[in-house]
């Protein structure tokens, strides 16, 4: 069963909002110009030196804070992406989880997938607005756009704590997208409605990556609702014949593994909601300890 989607309107609206907000960020706080204290060197007149420094200061002051932060983070991104990927796909517990999910997918592909698809054809629940809403909510493009917006706002406000978490979300989503796309190209099987590249489900893997990162960072109060939404996205992919049940099972496992591993690797150690930081008091004898920091 092939359905016509109207994703274009939703995605264009989302990106237009993102561009508008990013453009507004350009009017945020800027770094003040430094006073000119450079002396006159041979062959250069004071007028030329002052003119060059004025242009340089003006260019620096007009550069938005989020752009400066992005330049710094993008310079470190390849190494960080490689390290996060190695950590994810070399851990024995992650390999075991993915192998089990792969075996389950292979077993389901024999007969269970068709029986599940037949059942959902007879008992379809999601149509029209509910169907389209979950399609947009679970789309990887939506997740990347929301993560980018989180990063831009945090960087522009010089909120390094949320800037780091937003960048971690971006890393996890990138690894998930690369892994999902690679597996789709290798497997290249058809969906129930005749589309290509079924296994695994990209909507499901990306949604579970987001839920896993949020769960790792903020605990079950945020994680449980996020997992509920991700599960609805997976349900929607089967209900609308966009994916087999095995596509969703492996996609959910892949997203869960990547999200928890990447976020856990970069999460700061916390105890009862307090961040642990080194504490060195000013005393006559050298001493050190551990402090508890809470953000309000």
C-alpha positions as CSV (number, residue, x, y, z in Angstrom):
1,X,0.0,0.0,0.0
2,X,1.7,3.2,-1.2
3,X,0.6,6.5,0.2
4,X,1.3,10.0,-0.9
5,X,3.1,12.0,1.8
6,X,3.0,15.7,2.2
7,X,6.3,16.0,4.0
8,X,7.5,18.9,1.9
9,X,5.3,21.5,3.6
10,X,6.3,20.4,7.1
11,X,10.0,20.2,6.4
12,X,10.1,23.5,4.5
13,X,8.3,25.2,7.4
14,X,10.7,23.6,9.9
15,X,13.8,24.8,8.0
16,X,12.3,28.3,7.5
17,X,11.9,28.6,11.2
18,X,15.4,27.4,11.9
19,X,16.9,29.9,9.4
20,X,14.8,32.7,10.8
21,X,16.0,32.0,14.4
22,X,19.6,31.6,13.3
23,X,19.4,34.9,11.5
24,X,18.0,36.6,14.6
25,X,21.0,35.2,16.5
26,X,23.2,37.5,14.5
27,X,21.9,40.5,16.4
28,X,23.0,38.9,19.7
29,X,25.9,40.1,22.0
30,X,29.2,40.8,20.3
31,X,32.8,40.9,21.5
32,X,33.9,44.5,22.0
33,X,36.7,45.9,20.0
34,X,40.2,46.0,21.5
35,X,42.1,49.2,21.8
36,X,44.8,49.7,19.3
37,X,48.1,49.5,21.2
38,X,50.4,48.4,18.3
39,X,53.3,50.6,17.6
40,X,54.5,51.8,14.2
41,X,56.7,49.4,12.3
42,X,59.0,50.4,9.5
43,X,57.3,50.7,6.1
44,X,53.9,51.1,7.6
45,X,52.2,54.3,8.3
46,X,50.0,54.8,11.4
47,X,47.0,55.4,9.2
48,X,47.5,52.0,7.5
49,X,47.9,50.2,10.8
50,X,44.8,51.8,12.4
51,X,42.8,51.1,9.3
52,X,43.7,47.4,9.2
53,X,43.1,46.9,12.9
54,X,39.7,48.7,12.6
55,X,38.6,46.4,9.8
56,X,39.8,43.3,11.8
57,X,38.0,44.4,14.9
58,X,34.8,45.2,13.0
59,X,34.9,41.8,11.3
60,X,35.4,40.0,14.7
61,X,32.6,42.0,16.4
62,X,30.1,41.2,13.6
63,X,30.7,37.4,13.8
64,X,27.9,35.7,15.8
65,X,29.0,33.8,18.8
66,X,27.4,30.6,17.6
67,X,29.5,30.7,14.4
68,X,32.7,31.1,16.4
69,X,31.7,28.1,18.6
70,X,30.8,26.0,15.5
71,X,34.2,26.7,14.0
72,X,35.9,25.4,17.1
73,X,33.7,22.3,17.4
74,X,33.8,21.4,13.7
75,X,37.7,21.5,13.8
76,X,37.5,18.7,16.5
77,X,34.5,16.9,14.9
78,X,36.3,14.2,12.8
79,X,38.4,12.9,15.6
80,X,35.5,12.9,18.1
81,X,33.2,11.2,15.5
82,X,35.8,8.5,15.0
83,X,36.4,8.0,18.7
84,X,32.7,7.7,19.4
85,X,32.2,5.3,16.6
86,X,35.0,3.1,17.8
87,X,33.6,3.1,21.3
88,X,30.2,2.2,20.1
89,X,31.0,-0.7,17.8
90,X,33.9,-2.3,19.7
91,X,32.2,-2.8,23.1
92,X,31.3,-6.4,23.6
93,X,27.9,-5.7,25.1
94,X,27.0,-3.5,22.2
95,X,28.1,-6.1,19.7
96,X,26.1,-8.8,21.5
97,X,22.9,-6.6,21.5
98,X,23.3,-5.9,17.7
99,X,24.0,-9.5,16.9
100,X,20.9,-10.6,18.8
101,X,18.8,-8.0,17.0
102,X,20.2,-9.1,13.7
103,X,19.4,-12.8,14.4
104,X,15.9,-11.8,15.5
105,X,15.5,-9.8,12.2
106,X,16.6,-12.8,10.2
107,X,14.2,-15.1,12.0
108,X,11.3,-12.7,11.6
109,X,12.0,-12.3,7.9
110,X,11.1,-15.9,7.3
111,X,7.4,-15.7,8.1
112,X,6.6,-13.4,11.1
113,X,7.1,-10.2,9.1
114,X,4.4,-11.1,6.6
115,X,2.0,-12.2,9.3
116,X,2.5,-8.9,11.2
117,X,2.1,-6.9,8.0
118,X,-1.2,-8.8,7.2
119,X,-2.5,-8.1,10.7
120,X,-1.8,-4.3,10.4
121,X,-3.4,-4.2,7.0
122,X,-6.6,-5.5,8.5
123,X,-6.4,-3.3,11.6
124,X,-4.8,0.0,10.5
125,X,-5.1,2.7,13.2
126,X,-3.1,5.7,12.0
127,X,-4.4,7.8,9.1
128,X,-4.2,11.4,7.9
129,X,-3.0,13.8,10.6
130,X,-1.8,11.2,13.1
131,X,0.1,9.4,10.4
132,X,1.7,12.5,9.0
133,X,2.6,13.9,12.4
134,X,4.4,10.8,13.5
135,X,6.2,10.7,10.1
136,X,7.6,14.2,10.6
137,X,8.3,13.7,14.3
138,X,10.3,10.6,13.6
139,X,12.1,11.9,10.5
140,X,15.9,12.1,10.9
141,X,15.9,15.5,9.2
142,X,13.6,16.8,12.1
143,X,16.1,15.4,14.7
144,X,19.1,17.0,13.0
145,X,17.3,20.4,12.7
146,X,16.1,20.3,16.4
147,X,19.7,19.4,17.5
148,X,21.1,22.2,15.4
149,X,18.7,24.7,16.9
150,X,19.6,23.5,20.4
151,X,23.3,24.0,19.6
152,X,22.8,27.5,18.0
153,X,20.8,28.9,20.9
154,X,23.2,27.4,23.5
155,X,26.3,28.7,21.7
156,X,24.9,32.1,21.1
157,X,24.0,32.4,24.8
158,X,27.5,31.1,25.7
159,X,25.9,28.2,27.5
160,X,28.8,25.7,27.2
161,X,26.9,23.0,29.2
162,X,24.0,22.7,26.7
163,X,26.3,23.4,23.8
164,X,28.3,20.3,24.6
165,X,25.1,18.2,25.1
166,X,23.7,19.4,21.8
167,X,26.9,18.6,20.0
168,X,26.8,15.1,21.6
169,X,23.3,14.7,20.2
170,X,24.6,15.7,16.8
171,X,27.4,13.1,17.0
172,X,25.0,10.3,18.0
173,X,22.6,11.1,15.2
174,X,25.4,11.3,12.6
175,X,26.7,7.8,13.6
176,X,23.2,6.4,13.5
177,X,22.5,7.9,10.1
178,X,25.8,6.5,8.7
179,X,25.3,3.1,10.2
180,X,21.6,2.9,9.0
181,X,22.4,4.1,5.5
182,X,25.3,1.6,5.2
183,X,23.1,-1.3,6.3
184,X,20.3,-0.2,3.9
185,X,22.7,-0.2,1.0
186,X,24.0,-3.6,1.9
187,X,20.7,-5.3,2.5
188,X,18.6,-3.4,-0.1
189,X,15.3,-5.3,0.5
190,X,11.8,-4.0,-0.3
191,X,9.3,-2.6,2.2
192,X,5.7,-4.0,2.3
193,X,4.6,-1.1,0.1
194,X,7.3,-1.8,-2.5
195,X,9.9,0.9,-1.7
196,X,13.6,0.2,-1.6
197,X,16.1,0.1,1.3
198,X,13.8,-1.3,4.0
199,X,16.2,-2.7,6.6
200,X,16.7,-1.1,9.1
201,X,14.1,1.6,9.7
202,X,15.8,5.0,9.7
203,X,12.9,6.7,11.4
204,X,13.0,4.2,14.2
205,X,16.8,4.2,14.7
206,X,17.0,8.0,14.7
207,X,14.0,8.3,17.1
208,X,15.5,5.8,19.6
209,X,18.9,7.6,19.4
210,X,17.2,10.8,20.5
211,X,15.3,9.0,23.2
212,X,18.5,7.3,24.5
213,X,20.6,10.5,24.6
214,X,17.8,12.3,26.5
215,X,17.5,9.4,28.9
216,X,21.2,9.3,29.5
217,X,21.4,13.1,30.1
218,X,18.2,13.8,32.0
219,X,17.0,10.4,33.4
220,X,13.7,8.6,33.2
221,X,11.5,11.7,33.7
222,X,12.5,12.8,30.2
223,X,13.7,9.4,28.9
224,X,10.4,7.5,29.4
225,X,8.2,10.0,27.4
226,X,10.9,10.1,24.7
227,X,10.9,6.3,24.5
228,X,7.1,6.3,24.3
229,X,7.3,8.7,21.3
230,X,10.0,6.7,19.6
231,X,7.9,3.5,20.1
232,X,4.9,5.3,18.5
233,X,7.1,6.2,15.5
234,X,8.1,2.5,15.2
235,X,4.5,1.5,15.4
236,X,3.6,4.0,12.7
237,X,6.2,2.6,10.3
238,X,4.6,-0.9,10.5
239,X,1.0,0.4,10.6
240,X,1.5,2.3,7.3
241,X,3.3,-0.5,5.5
242,X,6.5,1.6,5.3
243,X,8.6,-1.1,7.1
244,X,8.5,-4.7,8.2
245,X,8.5,-5.4,11.9
246,X,12.1,-6.7,11.7
247,X,13.2,-3.3,10.3
248,X,11.8,-1.6,13.3
249,X,13.2,-4.1,15.8
250,X,16.8,-3.7,14.5
251,X,16.4,0.0,14.1
252,X,15.3,0.5,17.7
253,X,18.2,-1.6,18.9
254,X,20.7,0.3,16.8
255,X,19.5,3.7,18.0
256,X,19.4,2.5,21.6
257,X,23.0,1.2,21.5
258,X,24.4,4.3,19.7
259,X,22.5,6.9,21.8
260,X,23.5,5.4,25.2
261,X,27.1,4.8,24.3
262,X,27.8,8.2,22.8
263,X,25.9,10.2,25.5
264,X,27.3,8.1,28.3
265,X,30.8,8.7,27.0
266,X,30.4,12.5,27.3
267,X,28.1,12.8,30.2
268,X,29.7,14.4,33.3
269,X,29.7,12.3,36.4
270,X,26.7,13.2,38.6
271,X,25.6,12.1,42.1
272,X,22.0,12.8,43.0
273,X,21.8,15.5,40.3
274,X,25.0,17.2,41.5
275,X,28.0,17.4,39.2
276,X,31.3,16.2,40.7
277,X,34.1,18.8,40.4
278,X,37.7,18.9,41.9
279,X,38.0,21.1,45.0
280,X,41.3,22.6,46.1
281,X,40.9,24.8,49.3
282,X,43.4,27.5,50.1
283,X,45.2,26.2,53.2
284,X,48.7,26.2,54.6
285,X,49.1,22.6,53.8
286,X,48.4,21.2,50.3
287,X,45.0,19.5,50.3
288,X,42.4,18.6,47.7
289,X,38.9,17.1,47.6
290,X,35.7,16.7,45.6
291,X,33.0,19.4,45.3
292,X,29.3,19.1,44.4
293,X,28.0,21.6,41.8
294,X,24.3,22.1,41.0
295,X,23.0,24.2,38.2
296,X,19.8,26.2,38.8
